């Protein structure tokens, strides 16, 4: 499902960017990006919980431990994952190389890679990328940086919000990449949220964690958690607003909500861009005993291969929802089950709705976006998982070894 990108983000106070072709990918496509702050930024990060993390994730965890970053370096076309000690050494060396050219501390550099797993990164290519990237830095380069992150993405992903904090406008801009290998356990693939607001370390960490729990951790494309998932929040503090230290600070709620909106929009772009996807569907489960039960049930439905195939074929077979619920481990009374697909009630009180409900639902499922709502009782638990359909195009795309 293709879509036009949002309007190109405006320059963001305190940051410079670049996105160039360095040779990690063929055909002259951009494949190396930098995000460089004018000074150290309060930062927060989250990484994949895949137990085979890529070398940049291992190094990134170390460099983000103190909550301060000044640069993010991203190469696409090669994930530098499953590359052993050589890959780890390359990740560390690249941070030192970039830091030397920027005259900053290597520990303030976050390395990110995305692409093919199990292939060593060519050091000469990386050296050339770093040199050319530093020379190309510009306050207006954020769109180029977003495009350099892309691998199987059909379109670049960026969005912005401008909340008012303590009488001053601050800007929050997010860029992301991702289309396949999406079953997040923290974030997904690579997402950078940058702001000119001033944040305390604890506030940055809490705001990112809250935003991820409601966005990137609630999407599903294919059930595979990447080795390279990384999400970062960086605050330059260049805006005139007072520092946001915690929930009692002026503007905390507004700022946290805006970051959440940025993350939510980016995450939905990734589902829209799911390799071969033609539908984006919100799976809503309500009436569960508690929120954890609702989330388990919603995840079971959203990740069911049979359910996702039904979405692709506009088939309102609500029996597949019952099957997925039964496999979720969540207890519910079948006689209380109700299912609504794209606004059409297809099951009530555990049985099929009467009349021509299925015909109406099939027609409604032709839309590119809609909601499947499942009620499983009278409890207070409610959860939403955003998923996509599974098409032949996904199988075709992932049946070849590509870069």
C-alpha positions in Angstrom: 0.0 0.0 0.0 1.8 3.2 -1.2 1.2 6.6 0.2 2.7 10.0 -0.2 5.1 11.2 2.5 4.0 14.1 4.8 5.4 17.5 3.9 9.1 17.7 4.4 10.0 18.6 8.0 11.3 22.1 8.7 14.8 22.5 10.1 15.0 21.6 13.8 17.0 23.9 16.1 20.2 22.3 17.3 20.4 19.5 14.7 22.1 18.9 11.4 21.5 15.9 9.0 22.7 14.2 5.9 21.6 11.3 3.7 24.0 10.1 1.0 24.9 7.1 -1.2 28.1 5.5 0.0 28.0 2.1 -1.6 26.2 -0.2 1.0 23.3 -0.5 -1.5 23.4 -0.8 -5.3 21.9 1.5 -7.9 23.0 4.8 -6.3 20.3 4.8 -3.6 20.9 6.7 -0.4 22.3 4.3 2.2 24.1 6.4 4.9 22.6 9.0 7.2 23.7 11.2 10.1 21.9 13.1 12.8 24.3 15.4 14.6 23.4 17.7 17.4 25.3 21.0 18.1 26.1 19.8 21.6 25.4 16.8 23.9 21.7 16.1 24.2 19.6 14.4 26.9 18.5 11.2 25.3 16.6 8.0 25.9 16.7 4.8 23.8 15.1 1.4 23.5 16.4 -1.6 21.7 15.3 -5.0 20.5 14.8 -7.9 22.9 15.8 -10.3 20.2 18.5 -12.5 21.9 20.7 -12.2 18.9 21.2 -8.5 18.8 23.2 -6.9 16.0 26.6 -5.3 16.8 25.3 -1.7 16.7 22.6 -2.6 19.3 25.3 -4.0 21.6 27.4 -0.9 21.3 24.3 1.4 21.3 23.2 0.0 24.7 26.6 0.9 26.1 26.6 4.4 24.7 23.1 5.2 25.7 23.5 4.1 29.3 24.3 7.6 30.6 21.4 9.3 28.9 23.5 11.6 26.7 24.1 11.5 22.9 25.3 13.8 20.3 25.2 11.9 17.0 23.3 9.0 15.4 24.9 7.2 12.5 22.8 4.9 10.3 23.7 2.7 7.4 21.2 0.7 5.4 21.8 -2.3 3.1 23.8 -4.2 5.8 22.5 -5.0 9.3 25.9 -5.8 10.8 24.1 -8.6 12.6 25.5 -12.2 13.1 28.9 -10.9 12.2 30.8 -11.9 15.3 33.7 -10.1 16.8 34.6 -8.5 13.5 31.2 -6.9 13.3 31.4 -5.7 16.9 34.9 -4.2 16.2 33.6 -2.4 13.1 30.7 -0.9 15.1 33.1 0.4 17.8 35.6 1.7 15.2 32.9 3.5 13.2 31.9 5.5 16.3 35.5 6.4 16.9 35.9 7.4 13.3 32.9 9.7 13.3 33.7 11.1 16.7 37.2 12.1 15.5 35.8 13.9 12.5 33.2 15.7 14.6 35.6 16.3 17.6 33.2 14.7 20.0 33.4 11.7 22.4 32.9 8.3 20.7 30.6 7.3 23.6 28.2 10.0 22.5 27.7 8.3 19.1 24.8 5.8 18.5 25.5 3.4 15.6 22.5 1.9 13.8 22.4 -0.5 10.9 19.7 -2.1 8.9 19.6 -4.5 6.0 20.9 -8.0 5.2 21.9 -10.2 8.2 25.1 -12.2 8.3 27.3 -10.2 6.0 30.4 -8.3 7.1 30.4 -4.5 6.6 33.2 -3.3 4.4 35.4 -0.9 6.4 36.5 1.1 3.4 32.9 1.8 2.5 32.1 2.8 6.0 35.1 5.1 6.2 34.1 6.8 2.9 30.5 7.1 4.1 31.6 8.8 7.4 33.9 11.3 5.6 31.3 12.2 2.9 28.5 12.3 5.4 30.2 14.8 7.7 31.0 17.0 4.7 27.3 16.9 3.7 25.7 17.9 7.0 23.0 20.5 6.7 20.2 21.8 8.9 17.8 21.0 5.9 19.0 17.4 5.4 16.4 15.5 7.5 14.4 14.2 4.5 17.6 12.9 3.0 18.5 11.2 6.3 15.1 9.5 6.4 15.5 8.2 2.9 19.0 6.9 3.6 17.5 4.7 6.4 15.1 2.9 3.9 15.5 -0.7 2.9 12.3 -2.4 1.7 10.3 0.7 2.6 8.1 1.9 -0.2 8.1 5.5 1.1 10.0 7.6 3.6 8.4 8.1 7.0 8.4 11.4 8.9 6.1 13.6 10.9 6.1 16.6 13.3 4.2 18.2 16.1 4.6 21.6 17.6 3.0 21.8 21.1 3.2 24.9 23.3 5.2 24.5 26.5 5.1 27.3 29.1 4.1 29.8 26.4 6.8 28.7 23.9 6.4 26.6 20.8 8.6 23.5 20.7 9.1 21.2 17.8 9.0 17.4 17.8 10.0 15.6 14.6 10.2 11.9 14.1 11.7 9.8 11.3 11.5 6.0 11.0 12.1 3.1 8.7 10.5 -0.3 8.6 8.2 -2.4 6.5 8.9 -6.1 7.2 10.3 -8.0 10.2 7.8 -6.2 12.4 6.7 -7.8 15.6 8.2 -5.3 18.1 9.2 -6.1 21.6 10.3 -2.5 22.4 10.3 -0.3 19.3 10.7 -1.4 15.7 13.5 -1.2 13.2 14.8 2.4 13.5 12.9 5.4 14.8 14.4 8.7 15.8 12.4 11.4 17.6 14.1 14.7 17.9 13.0 17.8 19.7 14.3 21.3 20.5 12.6 21.1 23.9 14.7 20.8 27.1 14.2 17.5 29.0 15.6 15.9 32.1 16.9 12.4 31.7 14.2 10.7 33.7 11.5 12.6 31.8 13.0 11.6 28.5 13.1 7.9 29.5 9.6 7.9 30.8 8.1 9.8 27.9 9.8 7.4 25.3 8.7 4.3 27.2 5.1 5.5 27.5 5.0 6.5 23.8 6.5 3.2 22.6 4.0 1.1 24.7 1.1 2.8 22.9 2.6 2.8 19.4 5.5 0.6 18.2 4.8 -2.1 20.8 1.2 -2.3 19.4 1.8 -3.1 15.8 2.3 -6.3 13.8 3.2 -7.1 10.3 4.7 -10.6 10.1 5.6 -11.9 13.6 9.4 -11.5 13.3 11.3 -9.2 15.8 14.3 -7.7 14.2 17.9 -8.1 15.4 18.4 -4.3 15.0 15.3 -2.6 16.5 16.3 0.8 17.9 14.2 3.8 19.0 15.8 7.1 20.2 14.5 10.4 21.7 17.0 13.3 21.7 16.4 16.8 23.1 18.6 19.7 22.0 17.1 22.1 24.5 17.4 25.0 22.0 13.8 26.1 22.5 13.2 28.9 25.1 10.7 26.8 27.2 11.7 25.7 30.7 13.2 22.3 31.2 10.7 19.4 31.6 11.9 17.4 34.5 8.9 15.2 35.3 5.0 15.0 35.4 4.8 18.1 37.7 6.7 20.3 35.2 4.7 22.8 33.1 3.8 21.3 29.8 4.8 17.7 30.6 1.4 16.2 29.7 1.2 18.2 26.5 4.7 17.3 25.4 4.3 13.6 26.3 1.1 13.5 24.3 2.7 15.1 21.3 5.6 12.6 21.4 3.1 9.8 21.6 1.3 11.2 18.6 4.5 11.3 16.6 5.3 7.7 17.5 1.8 6.5 16.8 1.8 8.1 13.3 5.2 6.6 12.5 4.2 3.2 13.7 1.0 3.2 11.6 3.1 4.3 8.5 5.2 1.1 9.1 2.1 -1.1 9.1 0.8 0.7 6.0 4.1 -0.1 4.4 4.1 -3.7 5.4 5.7 -5.6 2.5 2.8 -6.2 0.2 0.2 -4.9 2.6 -3.1 -3.5 1.2 -5.0 -3.1 4.5 -4.3 -1.5 7.9 -6.7 -2.9 10.6 -7.1 -1.9 14.2 -7.9 -5.0 16.3 -9.8 -3.9 19.4 -10.5 -6.3 22.2 -12.7 -5.1 25.0 -14.6 -6.6 28.0 -11.6 -8.6 29.1 -10.8 -9.2 32.8 -7.9 -6.7 32.7 -5.8 -4.8 30.2 -3.1 -7.6 30.0 -5.7 -10.2 29.1 -7.1 -7.8 26.5 -3.7 -7.3 25.0 -2.9 -11.0 24.8 -6.2 -11.6 23.0 -5.7 -8.8 20.6 -2.2 -9.9 19.8 -3.4 -13.4 19.2 -5.9 -12.2 16.6 -3.7 -9.6 15.0 -0.8 -12.1 14.5 -2.9 -15.0 13.3 -1.8 -16.0 9.7 -5.3 -17.2 8.9 -6.9 -14.0 10.1 -4.4 -11.8 8.1 -5.1 -13.9 5.0 -8.9 -13.3 5.5 -8.1 -9.6 5.6 -6.3 -9.8 2.3 -9.3 -11.6 0.7 -12.0 -9.4 2.4 -13.4 -12.6 4.0 -15.5 -11.8 7.1 -14.9 -15.3 8.5 -15.2 -14.5 12.2 -14.6 -18.1 13.0 -10.9 -17.3 12.5 -11.2 -14.7 15.3 -12.7 -17.3 17.6 -9.9 -19.7 16.8 -7.2 -17.1 17.6 -9.0 -16.2 20.8 -9.0 -19.8 21.8 -5.3 -20.0 21.3 -4.6 -16.8 23.3 -4.9 -18.5 26.7 -7.4 -15.8 27.7 -10.5 -17.1 29.4 -13.8 -15.8 28.1 -17.4 -17.0 27.8 -18.3 -17.9 24.3 -21.9 -16.9 24.8 -20.7 -13.3 25.5 -18.6 -13.1 22.3 -19.5 -10.3 19.9 -17.6 -9.4 16.7 -17.9 -6.3 14.6 -16.0 -6.0 11.3 -15.6 -2.6 9.7 -18.7 -1.4 11.6 -20.8 -4.4 10.7 -22.0 -6.8 13.5 -21.3 -10.3 12.3 -21.6 -12.2 15.6 -23.6 -11.5 18.8 -23.9 -13.6 22.0 -21.5 -16.2 20.6 -23.5 -16.9 17.4 -23.7 -15.5 13.9 -25.7 -12.4 13.3 -28.8 -12.8 11.3 -29.6 -11.4 7.8 -27.0 -10.3 5.3 -24.3 -9.2 7.7 -21.6 -11.1 6.1 -22.3 -9.6 2.7 -22.2 -6.1 4.2 -19.0 -6.9 6.0 -17.3 -8.2 2.9 -18.1 -5.0 1.1 -16.9 -2.9 4.0 -13.6 -4.9 4.1 -12.6 -3.5 0.7 -11.5 -0.3 2.5 -7.8 0.3 3.1 -8.3 0.9 6.8 -11.0 -0.2 9.3 -11.5 -1.7 12.8 -12.3 -5.2 13.9 -13.9 -5.0 17.4 -14.2 -8.1 19.6 -16.1 -8.1 22.9 -15.3 -11.0 25.1 -17.2 -10.1 28.3 -18.1 -7.4 30.7 -14.6 -6.7 32.2 -12.7 -3.4 32.1 -9.8 -4.6 30.0 -9.3 -3.1 26.6 -6.4 -3.2 24.1 -5.7 -2.2 20.5 -3.2 -3.8 18.2 -2.6 -2.5 14.7 -2.0 -5.1 12.0 -1.9 -5.5 8.2 -3.1 -8.2 5.8 -0.8 -10.9 4.5 -0.6 -11.1 0.7 1.2 -13.0 -2.0 3.4 -10.0 -2.5 4.9 -10.5 1.0 5.9 -14.1 0.1 7.3 -13.0 -3.2 9.4 -10.2 -1.7 10.8 -12.3 1.1 11.6 -15.4 -1.1 14.8 -13.8 -2.4 18.0 -12.8 -0.8 18.2 -9.1 -1.3 20.0 -6.0 -0.1 
